[in-house]
Amino acid sequence: MAYVRVQGLHRNRTPMPNSDKVKTSICCLCNGGCGLKVQIGSHGNVEAIYGDPDNPYNKGKICPKPIEIIENLHGPERVQYPMKKVNGEFVRISWEEAIDTIAKKYKELSDNFGTGSIIGMTSKIGGSFSKFALKIFSEIAGFANYGTGPICFSSEEKVRKEMFGKAAATAPLHDVIYAKIVLNIGNNCAQTKAGQFHWLQEGQKHGAKIITIDTRYTETAQLSDQFIQINPGTDGALGMALLHLVIKNKHYDEEFVHINVNGFEELAEAVKDFTAEKAAKITGIPQKVIEDLAHELGTQKPAIMWPGRGIVCVNNAEHALMAFESLMAILGNVGKPGSGVVSHLNGYGQPANLIKPEHVVKPSFKLPADKVIEGMESGQIKMMYIAGNPCANWPESSRMKKAIGNLELVVSHTLTLDDSASLAHIVLPATHWLEEAGMQPGIHRVMQWRDKAVEPYGEAKPAAEVFKLIAEKMGLPSEYFPDTPEEAWDVERKLIGSISAITVEKMTEKPGGVHYPYSEGGEENHRLYSKGFNTSSKKVELLREKGIVLKYRDPLESPGNESVSREDYPYFVSSVKVAAHYHTQCQYSKLAREFEKPYVEIHPQTAVKIGVKDDETIRIETPTGAISLPVKLTYSVPQNHFFTQPYFGKRYNLDPINTLLPSVLDQPGGNFPHKNILCRAYPEGGCEK
């Protein structure tokens, strides 16, 4: 029984001969920053997409995601023009009518109920041009916006910002060639970052040992030098035991700690009783394996850590992340070649003094992310602007759909009539990122410029233009909005000192773009913290704000599970991303549907306990909802735990797994949990066991 899903990596192929034109671009479907070759046909449409062999980072390798977007660009699901819902059906309207309707309602609601009564959910807003316009609109309109943070990275962002001063990855991925150890934690990058995974193999060639810690025997685990299987949700216990051993055996970098670290004594006190024996009982990892790992990390330096969704998107993420990032810090694995934390977080700062003080409007209130649905139900929130698909990627999806029905106006700026757009009052056709030029940061800590590859489809407009039109119609100061992507980038970089030298010209001079930070008069920097940290003390702050010290939080006693009966809900359920079905928009690609069908992975002994066989349908329930999926039996997953892919929704006539996930946040981190949620299961059509 060795079921393993489709491999994520696809080799580059030479563009077809007799092609009309081939343009170079950068993929924006994750923050890998993979270079693309886009083949344009005689009618100006995209005929094929390949990896760019000249890009020094993906070197021609890509995953299925960019291949699938051809259908998203020109397929039958694409929204072509503005529409308004009339008597339950969408009818075509002009852009003028759409903008007028939105602006009038926005002003009416903000005047009567406060600017906080209008929110945005913008998980996909386009390229840097549109994101910059969103910043401007938010500041002049008091727009309470929710991006991808609570879905993807809020806990990681909070921990790293408080410890190091910035949330961004401290090291570029290509630094693995200098590392002796690469520690992957809950990270199946061979599947989800397939265009960049080859760097781990490159690291192996240079002598790095790849160690993967995960609950599942994944594609990444198969290609690693060592796989350590851990009980779901217990990463924090492992991290604390490693800290205990490194400190006990004096394998930490004493000089680095003395000069660059605050809170070491408090950290040592917090982990003094967290022995390998104690951690072994919690994590399921043999005591000797924990001791050997601590010894390797303490004696084999430098090392790089690459945390994935398996440690970030859980209900006890903050303390687990804090443990491992503290471990990297006291080992001195930061700010040097071959050391640090690799991450999809690659922020480069916020523009200073973007809007004159007299024009700045703050939201009258902004609810925490886990209270948004409740705010919609209670009437606090009256209007929503969507650029994404919260009915598929936010928790309690079924409840979200019902709550949207309470709103006075829902606007969806979208490529397709997806789960959320189909519920909107106004639908606006959005440009695809291949139809919009802009800057794309990537996991190698580089900025690359992407030119527009094709003209916008139908009447599609970028968010940058839409926000300006709404602002003008509302009488807000619209002079802040740049007219072109190039102009927008020039304004943005000049307002952010750490990237002020990175012009469009420099990004396009050579394949691969420019490393950052890079200030005027300075030089490119490949990694952060070689000369101090961005905290007020200029040191790593292990104690963090308000004297918070490290502790272990059991997943059963974490948000979403605390009040749930283990007797009634004896199993765990988790979502796991796959390359071919990475975003909610993938469900509108025939190729994606060919690659991936919805299913749930179950250990054979768990299946016997429940009474289901391979390919039979199982019903999984949590206190927030239920879904039914066919079973795939595999020994690669732990017992009593179900794993399925997120975002199978409207196109499959299914509720996504997010229906099962509670609207709670990792405390105090801020992430919605996508994993380790208590559930029960029984054969579809049968009775609860």
Secondary structure as GFF3:
##gff-version 3
##sequence-region A 1 689
A	DSSP	beta_strand	21	26	.	.	.	ID=ss1
A	DSSP	beta_strand	35	40	.	.	.	ID=ss2
A	DSSP	beta_strand	46	51	.	.	.	ID=ss3
A	DSSP	alpha_helix	64	74	.	.	.	ID=ss4
A	DSSP	beta_strand	83	86	.	.	.	ID=ss5
A	DSSP	beta_strand	89	92	.	.	.	ID=ss6
A	DSSP	alpha_helix	95	113	.	.	.	ID=ss7
A	DSSP	three_ten_helix	115	117	.	.	.	ID=ss8
A	DSSP	beta_strand	118	121	.	.	.	ID=ss9
A	DSSP	alpha_helix	128	141	.	.	.	ID=ss10
A	DSSP	beta_strand	144	146	.	.	.	ID=ss11
A	DSSP	alpha_helix	149	152	.	.	.	ID=ss12
A	DSSP	alpha_helix	154	164	.	.	.	ID=ss13
A	DSSP	three_ten_helix	173	178	.	.	.	ID=ss14
A	DSSP	beta_strand	181	185	.	.	.	ID=ss15
A	DSSP	alpha_helix	189	192	.	.	.	ID=ss16
A	DSSP	alpha_helix	194	205	.	.	.	ID=ss17
A	DSSP	beta_strand	209	214	.	.	.	ID=ss18
A	DSSP	alpha_helix	219	222	.	.	.	ID=ss19
A	DSSP	beta_strand	226	229	.	.	.	ID=ss20
A	DSSP	alpha_helix	235	248	.	.	.	ID=ss21
A	DSSP	alpha_helix	254	260	.	.	.	ID=ss22
A	DSSP	beta_strand	261	262	.	.	.	ID=ss23
A	DSSP	alpha_helix	264	271	.	.	.	ID=ss24
A	DSSP	alpha_helix	276	283	.	.	.	ID=ss25
A	DSSP	alpha_helix	287	299	.	.	.	ID=ss26
A	DSSP	beta_strand	303	307	.	.	.	ID=ss27
A	DSSP	alpha_helix	309	312	.	.	.	ID=ss28
A	DSSP	alpha_helix	317	330	.	.	.	ID=ss29
A	DSSP	beta_strand	340	341	.	.	.	ID=ss30
A	DSSP	three_ten_helix	357	359	.	.	.	ID=ss31
A	DSSP	three_ten_helix	369	371	.	.	.	ID=ss32
A	DSSP	alpha_helix	372	378	.	.	.	ID=ss33
A	DSSP	beta_strand	383	386	.	.	.	ID=ss34
A	DSSP	alpha_helix	390	393	.	.	.	ID=ss35
A	DSSP	alpha_helix	397	404	.	.	.	ID=ss36
A	DSSP	beta_strand	409	414	.	.	.	ID=ss37
A	DSSP	three_ten_helix	421	423	.	.	.	ID=ss38
A	DSSP	beta_strand	426	429	.	.	.	ID=ss39
A	DSSP	three_ten_helix	433	435	.	.	.	ID=ss40
A	DSSP	beta_strand	438	442	.	.	.	ID=ss41
A	DSSP	beta_strand	446	450	.	.	.	ID=ss42
A	DSSP	alpha_helix	463	474	.	.	.	ID=ss43
A	DSSP	three_ten_helix	478	480	.	.	.	ID=ss44
A	DSSP	alpha_helix	485	495	.	.	.	ID=ss45
A	DSSP	three_ten_helix	497	499	.	.	.	ID=ss46
A	DSSP	alpha_helix	504	508	.	.	.	ID=ss47
A	DSSP	beta_strand	514	515	.	.	.	ID=ss48
A	DSSP	beta_strand	540	541	.	.	.	ID=ss49
A	DSSP	three_ten_helix	545	547	.	.	.	ID=ss50
A	DSSP	three_ten_helix	555	557	.	.	.	ID=ss51
A	DSSP	beta_strand	571	575	.	.	.	ID=ss52
A	DSSP	three_ten_helix	579	581	.	.	.	ID=ss53
A	DSSP	three_ten_helix	584	588	.	.	.	ID=ss54
A	DSSP	alpha_helix	590	595	.	.	.	ID=ss55
A	DSSP	beta_strand	600	602	.	.	.	ID=ss56
A	DSSP	alpha_helix	604	610	.	.	.	ID=ss57
A	DSSP	beta_strand	617	622	.	.	.	ID=ss58
A	DSSP	beta_strand	625	633	.	.	.	ID=ss59
A	DSSP	beta_strand	641	644	.	.	.	ID=ss60
A	DSSP	three_ten_helix	650	652	.	.	.	ID=ss61
A	DSSP	three_ten_helix	657	660	.	.	.	ID=ss62
A	DSSP	beta_strand	677	683	.	.	.	ID=ss63
###
